[in-house]
Amino acid sequence: MPDSHQLLMFIAAGWLLNLTPGPDVLYIVSNALKSGTRAGIVAGLGITTGCFVHIFAAAVGVGALLATSAMAFTVLKWLGAAYLMWMGVRILLSKPSGDGGSAAAIAAAQGGALSGAATSLSKVFLGGFWTNVLNPKVGIFFLAFVPQFISPGSENKALAFVLLGVLFNVNAIPVNTGWALAAGWMARRVGAVQRVMHWLDRAAGFMFVGFGLKLAMTDNPGQ
């Protein structure tokens, strides 16, 4: 394990990375705006659970396989890209509700029709989970980032990797919760937000399609 100085750097770097807007933040904020703070928090927990899959997989060598095997990386890359683009297209094709539109309807992309104002929390959770599990760049990220903070003299590097990965993931929970709280507050108190939800839906759809295309064009790091 790293010393106290390196550990603080690891935590700070993790927070900065989690504060950076991307597919995860967009998913959390969109669900919080649409269905309330609880849905945003559940979305963040789904994302966190998906990250744990990559952490433990990387610790036992799957991350290394993705970095060196063109076939493994390509298969997972295209699955993840297709999933992100499918979500984006579903959002773009969704119809605004009669109250002037809802917040970015990412939950609709999880394959269920909306019944009332709320979205199934289980679908929100699973959407966040699969968004991360099907993105090979998450596994590559952990494989590239975490070892920098493992001492070369560590007796059990796999265990150190898991512990640091779990720490990174747990530290992301308050950041994700903060995004959900902020978005939920906006949905309740800012009337103007409701008038532009239709355009936010469209912007979110285009962004997810863009994330999917970007992922699809990512080269195998091992090449």
C-alpha positions as CSV (number, residue, x, y, z in Angstrom):
1,M,0.0,0.0,0.0
2,P,1.2,3.6,-0.6
3,D,2.4,5.8,2.2
4,S,0.1,8.5,3.6
5,H,1.2,11.2,1.1
6,Q,0.7,8.9,-1.9
7,L,-2.7,7.8,-0.5
8,L,-3.9,11.4,-0.2
9,M,-2.8,12.0,-3.7
10,F,-4.7,8.9,-4.9
11,I,-7.9,10.1,-3.1
12,A,-7.6,13.6,-4.5
13,A,-6.9,12.4,-8.0
14,G,-9.9,10.0,-7.8
15,W,-12.2,12.9,-6.7
16,L,-11.0,15.1,-9.5
17,L,-11.6,12.3,-12.1
18,N,-15.1,11.6,-10.7
19,L,-16.0,15.3,-10.9
20,T,-15.2,15.4,-14.6
21,P,-18.4,15.3,-16.6
22,G,-18.8,12.2,-18.8
23,P,-21.3,9.4,-19.4
24,D,-21.5,8.5,-15.7
25,V,-22.3,12.0,-14.6
26,L,-24.7,12.5,-17.4
27,Y,-26.6,9.4,-16.5
28,I,-26.8,10.4,-12.8
29,V,-27.9,13.9,-13.5
30,S,-30.5,12.9,-16.1
31,N,-32.2,10.4,-13.9
32,A,-32.2,12.8,-10.9
33,L,-33.8,15.5,-13.1
34,K,-36.4,13.1,-14.4
35,S,-37.3,11.1,-11.4
36,G,-35.9,12.8,-8.4
37,T,-32.8,12.7,-6.2
38,R,-33.3,9.1,-5.2
39,A,-33.2,7.9,-8.8
40,G,-30.0,9.8,-9.3
41,I,-28.4,8.2,-6.2
42,V,-29.5,4.8,-7.4
43,A,-28.0,5.5,-10.8
44,G,-24.7,6.3,-9.1
45,L,-24.8,3.1,-7.1
46,G,-25.4,1.1,-10.3
47,I,-22.4,2.8,-11.8
48,T,-20.3,2.0,-8.7
49,T,-21.3,-1.6,-8.8
50,G,-20.3,-1.8,-12.4
51,C,-16.9,-0.4,-11.6
52,F,-16.4,-3.1,-9.0
53,V,-16.6,-5.7,-11.8
54,H,-13.7,-4.1,-13.6
55,I,-11.7,-3.7,-10.4
56,F,-11.8,-7.4,-9.5
57,A,-11.5,-8.5,-13.1
58,A,-8.4,-6.3,-13.6
59,A,-6.9,-7.7,-10.4
60,V,-7.0,-11.3,-11.7
61,G,-5.7,-10.4,-15.1
62,V,-8.7,-9.6,-17.3
63,G,-7.6,-6.0,-17.6
64,A,-4.2,-7.2,-19.0
65,L,-6.1,-9.4,-21.5
66,L,-8.1,-6.4,-22.7
67,A,-4.9,-4.4,-23.1
68,T,-3.1,-7.1,-25.1
69,S,-5.8,-9.1,-26.9
70,A,-7.2,-7.3,-29.9
71,M,-10.2,-9.7,-30.1
72,A,-11.2,-9.3,-26.5
73,F,-10.9,-5.6,-26.5
74,T,-12.7,-5.3,-29.8
75,V,-15.7,-7.5,-28.8
76,L,-16.2,-5.6,-25.5
77,K,-15.6,-2.2,-27.2
78,W,-18.3,-2.8,-29.8
79,L,-20.7,-4.1,-27.2
80,G,-20.2,-1.0,-25.1
81,A,-20.3,1.4,-28.1
82,A,-23.6,-0.2,-29.3
83,Y,-25.1,0.1,-25.9
84,L,-24.3,3.8,-25.5
85,M,-25.5,4.6,-29.0
86,W,-28.7,2.6,-28.5
87,M,-29.4,4.6,-25.3
88,G,-28.8,7.9,-27.2
89,V,-31.1,6.9,-30.1
90,R,-33.9,5.9,-27.7
91,I,-33.6,9.3,-26.0
92,L,-33.7,11.1,-29.3
93,L,-36.8,9.2,-30.4
94,S,-38.6,9.6,-27.1
95,K,-41.6,11.9,-27.1
96,P,-41.8,14.8,-24.6
97,S,-44.5,14.6,-21.9
98,G,-47.4,16.9,-21.9
99,D,-46.0,19.1,-19.1
100,G,-43.4,20.5,-21.5
101,G,-40.9,17.7,-21.4
102,S,-39.1,15.8,-18.7
103,A,-35.4,15.8,-17.9
104,A,-33.2,13.8,-20.2
105,A,-35.1,10.5,-20.4
106,I,-32.2,8.1,-20.1
107,A,-34.4,5.7,-18.1
108,A,-36.5,5.2,-21.3
109,A,-33.4,3.8,-23.0
110,Q,-33.3,1.0,-20.5
111,G,-36.1,-0.7,-22.3
112,G,-39.2,0.2,-20.3
113,A,-42.1,2.6,-21.0
114,L,-42.6,5.2,-18.3
115,S,-45.6,4.8,-16.1
116,G,-46.2,8.1,-14.4
117,A,-43.5,10.5,-13.3
118,A,-41.2,7.9,-11.7
119,T,-38.9,5.4,-13.4
120,S,-38.3,1.9,-12.0
121,L,-35.3,2.2,-9.7
122,S,-34.2,-1.3,-10.6
123,K,-34.0,-0.3,-14.3
124,V,-32.1,2.9,-13.3
125,F,-29.6,0.8,-11.3
126,L,-29.1,-1.8,-14.0
127,G,-28.7,0.9,-16.6
128,G,-25.8,2.4,-14.7
129,F,-24.4,-1.0,-14.0
130,W,-24.3,-2.1,-17.7
131,T,-23.1,1.2,-18.9
132,N,-19.9,0.7,-17.0
133,V,-19.5,-3.1,-17.3
134,L,-19.8,-2.9,-21.1
135,N,-17.2,-0.1,-21.4
136,P,-13.7,-1.7,-21.7
137,K,-12.1,1.7,-21.2
138,V,-13.1,1.5,-17.5
139,G,-11.1,-1.7,-17.1
140,I,-8.2,-0.2,-18.9
141,F,-8.4,3.0,-16.8
142,F,-8.1,1.0,-13.5
143,L,-5.3,-1.1,-15.0
144,A,-3.3,2.1,-15.9
145,F,-4.2,4.3,-12.9
146,V,-4.1,2.1,-9.8
147,P,-0.7,0.4,-10.2
148,Q,1.0,3.9,-10.1
149,F,0.2,4.0,-6.4
150,I,1.3,0.4,-5.6
151,S,4.8,0.1,-4.1
152,P,7.2,-2.0,-6.2
153,G,8.2,-3.9,-3.1
154,S,4.6,-4.8,-2.2
155,E,4.4,-8.5,-1.4
156,N,0.8,-8.9,-2.6
157,K,0.3,-6.6,-5.5
158,A,-3.1,-8.1,-6.5
159,L,-4.5,-7.4,-3.0
160,A,-3.1,-3.9,-3.0
161,F,-4.7,-3.3,-6.4
162,V,-8.1,-4.5,-5.1
163,L,-7.9,-2.4,-1.9
164,L,-7.0,0.8,-3.9
165,G,-9.6,0.1,-6.5
166,V,-12.3,-0.4,-3.8
167,L,-11.1,2.9,-2.1
168,F,-11.3,4.7,-5.4
169,N,-14.8,3.4,-6.0
170,V,-16.1,4.1,-2.5
171,N,-14.7,7.7,-2.7
172,A,-16.8,8.2,-5.9
173,I,-20.1,7.6,-4.0
174,P,-20.2,11.0,-2.3
175,V,-19.3,12.7,-5.6
176,N,-22.0,10.9,-7.4
177,T,-24.5,11.6,-4.6
178,G,-23.6,15.3,-4.9
179,W,-24.4,15.3,-8.6
180,A,-27.8,13.6,-7.8
181,L,-28.6,16.1,-5.0
182,A,-27.7,19.1,-7.2
183,A,-29.8,17.9,-10.1
184,G,-32.7,17.0,-7.8
185,W,-32.6,20.4,-6.3
186,M,-32.7,22.0,-9.7
187,A,-35.7,19.9,-10.8
188,R,-37.7,21.0,-7.7
189,R,-36.8,24.6,-7.5
190,V,-35.9,26.0,-10.9
191,G,-39.0,26.5,-13.1
192,A,-37.0,27.3,-16.2
193,V,-35.5,23.9,-16.1
194,Q,-38.9,22.3,-17.0
195,R,-39.3,24.5,-20.0
196,V,-36.0,23.3,-21.6
197,M,-36.2,19.6,-20.8
198,H,-37.2,18.7,-24.3
199,W,-33.9,20.2,-25.6
200,L,-32.0,18.6,-22.7
201,D,-33.4,15.3,-23.8
202,R,-32.1,15.9,-27.3
203,A,-28.7,17.1,-26.1
204,A,-28.3,14.0,-23.9
205,G,-29.2,11.7,-26.8
206,F,-26.6,13.3,-29.0
207,M,-24.0,13.1,-26.3
208,F,-24.6,9.4,-25.7
209,V,-24.4,8.7,-29.4
210,G,-21.2,10.7,-29.4
211,F,-19.7,8.8,-26.5
212,G,-20.6,5.5,-28.2
213,L,-19.0,6.6,-31.5
214,K,-15.9,7.8,-29.6
215,L,-15.7,4.4,-27.8
216,A,-16.1,2.6,-31.1
217,M,-13.2,4.4,-32.6
218,T,-10.9,3.8,-29.7
219,D,-7.8,1.8,-30.7
220,N,-6.6,-1.2,-28.8
221,P,-4.1,0.0,-26.3
222,G,-2.0,-3.0,-26.9
223,Q,-1.4,-2.1,-30.6
